[in-house]
Amino acid sequence: MTASGPAEGGTAARSASEDAPERAIAVDIARRSLYVSPVWVAACGLVWGVGGAASAAYGIVLVVVNLLAAAAIMTWAVRISPVALMAASLGGFVGRLAVLFGAVVAVSGLSLFEPVPLGITIGVSHLGLLVWEMRYVSLRLAAPGLDLQRPGKEKK
């Protein structure tokens, strides 16, 4: 009798070829950020000038990269175990906050740096994009990257 690992059993771990819903959600959020970014950057440019526009654009990039990194960490950890997923989620959160802090401190000495639009952008866009995506995920009862199978319909 041979021992069957999680990958062989197929129930405990997701295979590498499966589409990860966390990745699909993060990519969907990144796509949605492209809709609001130009308007927000232009508004910050009108209020704070070129520095405000540059800071707002930098903030949006930081938020999107942060959310994509969160998805990548969870996609990696879910293949290992539920405990690894929980540890990676908490550790990844703390680590990503530290990287975000470092990224803000790194540009704080630049002449184009405007702290107010950057702070507003980071806070509002994190929450705004997540709430916007939450509406679509909860309406479909699945991640946007998942196709719910209906009885009698074959997946192409």
C-alpha positions in Angstrom: 0.0 0.0 0.0 1.4 3.4 -1.0 0.8 6.7 0.6 -1.1 9.2 -1.5 0.0 12.8 -1.1 -2.3 15.9 -1.4 -1.5 16.5 -5.1 -2.3 12.9 -5.9 -5.5 12.9 -4.0 -6.6 16.0 -5.7 -8.7 17.3 -2.8 -6.2 19.0 -0.4 -4.1 21.0 -2.9 -4.9 22.9 -6.1 -2.9 21.8 -9.1 -0.6 24.2 -10.8 -2.7 24.2 -14.0 -5.9 25.3 -12.2 -6.9 28.9 -12.6 -6.6 30.6 -9.3 -9.6 32.7 -8.3 -7.5 35.0 -6.2 -5.4 35.8 -9.2 -8.5 36.3 -11.3 -9.9 38.7 -8.7 -6.7 40.7 -8.5 -6.4 41.0 -12.3 -10.0 42.1 -12.4 -9.3 44.8 -9.7 -6.3 45.9 -11.7 -8.4 46.2 -14.8 -11.1 48.2 -12.9 -8.3 50.6 -11.7 -7.7 51.5 -15.3 -11.2 53.0 -15.5 -10.8 55.4 -12.6 -7.1 56.1 -12.6 -7.1 58.8 -15.4 -9.9 60.7 -13.8 -8.3 60.6 -10.3 -4.9 61.5 -11.5 -6.3 64.5 -13.5 -8.3 65.6 -10.5 -5.2 65.5 -8.3 -3.3 67.3 -10.9 -5.8 70.1 -10.9 -5.8 70.5 -7.2 -2.1 69.8 -6.4 -0.4 70.4 -9.7 2.1 68.0 -11.4 3.3 66.7 -8.1 -0.2 65.8 -7.1 -0.8 64.0 -10.3 2.5 62.1 -10.1 1.8 61.2 -6.4 -1.7 59.9 -7.3 -0.4 57.8 -10.2 2.4 56.4 -7.9 -0.2 55.6 -5.3 -2.5 53.7 -7.7 0.5 51.7 -8.9 1.4 50.8 -5.3 -2.2 49.7 -4.6 -2.5 47.5 -7.7 0.9 45.9 -7.1 0.0 45.4 -3.5 -3.2 43.6 -4.4 -1.5 41.5 -7.1 1.2 40.5 -4.6 -1.5 39.5 -2.1 -3.1 37.3 -4.8 0.3 35.8 -5.7 1.1 35.0 -2.1 -2.3 33.3 -1.5 -2.1 31.4 -4.8 1.3 30.0 -3.7 0.2 29.2 -0.1 -3.1 27.5 -1.0 -1.2 24.8 -2.8 0.6 23.9 0.5 -2.0 23.7 3.2 -4.8 25.7 4.9 -2.3 26.6 7.7 0.2 27.9 5.2 -2.5 30.0 3.6 -3.4 31.6 7.0 0.3 32.2 7.8 1.0 33.6 4.4 -2.1 35.8 4.5 -1.1 37.3 7.8 2.6 37.4 7.2 2.1 38.7 3.7 -0.2 41.5 5.0 2.4 42.7 7.4 5.2 42.3 4.9 3.3 44.1 2.2 2.5 47.0 4.6 6.2 47.3 5.3 7.1 47.3 1.6 4.3 49.9 1.0 5.8 52.1 3.8 9.2 51.7 2.4 8.0 52.7 -1.1 6.4 55.8 0.3 9.5 56.7 2.3 11.7 56.2 -0.7 10.0 58.9 -2.7 9.3 61.3 0.2 12.4 63.3 -0.6 11.6 63.9 -4.2 10.4 67.4 -5.3 7.3 65.9 -7.0 6.2 64.2 -3.8 2.9 65.4 -2.5 1.9 63.4 0.7 -1.8 64.3 0.8 -2.8 63.0 -2.6 -0.6 60.0 -2.2 -2.2 59.2 1.2 -5.7 59.7 -0.1 -5.0 57.7 -3.2 -3.6 54.7 -1.2 -6.4 54.7 1.3 -9.4 55.4 -0.9 -8.3 53.2 -3.8 -7.6 50.2 -1.7 -11.0 50.3 -0.1 -12.8 51.6 -3.2 -11.4 49.0 -5.6 -12.1 46.2 -3.1 -15.7 47.3 -2.5 -16.2 47.7 -6.2 -15.0 44.2 -6.8 -16.9 42.8 -3.9 -20.2 43.9 -5.5 -19.4 41.8 -8.6 -18.1 38.7 -6.7 -21.1 38.7 -4.3 -23.6 39.2 -7.2 -22.2 36.1 -9.0 -21.5 34.1 -5.8 -18.1 33.3 -7.3 -14.9 35.0 -8.3 -15.0 36.8 -11.6 -12.6 34.3 -13.1 -14.8 31.4 -12.3 -17.4 30.1 -14.7 -20.3 28.5 -12.8 -21.3 25.3 -14.5 -25.0 25.0 -15.3 -26.5 21.6 -15.7 -26.5 20.5 -19.3 -23.9 23.1 -20.4 -20.5 21.9 -21.4 -17.4 23.9 -20.7 -15.6 24.9 -23.9 
